[in-house]
């Protein structure tokens, strides 16, 4: 019993065009450029939004990558290795009445609210993401129209 004949010539042409772009390394190269653009922009946004007292927290930002992993795809790691970065981001408890020599005062609040500079930065980065993709990747859009 036959359900009919399907002509997949157009699909095969499309698949061939996509395969040529992938096999040439063009897609991987353009994805790498885009990942680098996104990483550089993200680092700038996070540094700009980081609260400053001494400047150490802002100076502690670094970026690693981009790198490509088979299961994870393209990755750019943004790292802040200041020990107190998470406390400034999310807030922290403190012992009321404790004397802190650095500020020459006793603590009066049991909770210091977070600044959420990373959370705010991620939202700004996501908003700008389409602009950070290289022109070379937008050329691939023609394959799907």
N, C-alpha and C positions, 0 to 999 in steps of 0.2 A: 504494500500500500504506500503510495507516494503522497506527500503533502504539497507538492509543487516544486518549482525550481526557484532558487534564490540566486540572483546575480550579485555577487559581492565584489565586482571589479573595482567600483569606486572605493570601497573599504580597503581593498588590497593596495590601491594607489596611495591612499592616505597613510596606511601602515608603512608603506615603503618610504614615503617622505619623512615620517617620524623616525624610522629606523636610521635613515641616512644622517639626520641631525644628531642622533644619539651616538651612532658609531663614529662620527667624525670627532667626537670629544667636545663639540661646540656647546652642547647643553651643560655639561659638567663645568666647563671653563666659565660660562656665563653665570651659572649658579654660584661658583666660587667668588666671582667678582661681586655679585649681589650680596653674598654673605659677608664679604669684607666691608662693603658699604654700610650694611646694617650694623655690623660690629663697631665700626668707627663712629657712626652717628650715635649709637646707643651709649658708647663710652662718653661722648661729649654731653649728651643729655643727662646722664647720671652724675657726672662731675659737676655740671652746672646746678643741678638740683640738690646736691649734697649740702647740708647745713655746715657752716664753718664757725669754729671758735679759734682753733689753733691752725687749721688748714690741713692737719694730718689725715683726717677722714677723707677729704677730697683728694689728697695726694696718693692715697692708698689704692685707688682704682687702677686696675690693669685689665688687659684683654688678651686672651689666648685664642689663636685660630685666625681664620676659619680652618676647620679640619673636616674631613669626610669619613664617616663610618658607615658601613653597609647597612646596619640596622637602624642607626639613628639619623642618617642623612647628614646634612651640613650643620655644624655646631660652631658657635662662637661663645666662649666662656668669658663672662665679665665677673671679675673677682675684686672684692674689697677685703684685704687681709688685716684691717684694723680690728683688734680684739673686741672693740666695743661697738662695731658697726650695727650688729643686730639689735643692740639695746637702744641705740638712737633711732633705728627704724621702727621697732615694735613697742618701745617703752620698757620700763623696768621698775621693780620694787626697790625701795631703799628704807633704811632704818631711821625712823623719826628720832631726832635728838642727837644723832651721831655727828661729831665734829669732823669737818673736812678741811684739812689744812690748806689745800690748793685754792679754795674759795674763801677761806677764813670765816666760815659760817657753820652753824648747826643746821641739819636738814629738818625741814618742817612738813614735808609731804611724804606720804608713804608710797606714792606712785608717781612716776614721771611719764607723761604720755609720749607716745611715739611720734616721730616726724613724718613717717611714711614716704620718705623721699624716693625709695626704690619703687614702691607701688605706683606713685604718681609718674615716675619716669617711664615705667613700662607702658602705661596708658598713652603717654605722649609718643613713645616709639611706635606702638601699634598703629596709631593714627597716621603716622608718616610712612608706614611700610610700603605702600604702593609706589611712592616717589623714590624709594631707595633701590628698587629693582632696576637692574641695568637695561639700557635700551635694547641690548641684544636678546634679552628674554622676551621683551614685548614683541619682537619680530616673530617669535614662535606662536603668538596668538593667531597669526594668519593661518596656521595649520588647522585651527579649530573653527574657522568661520566658513 
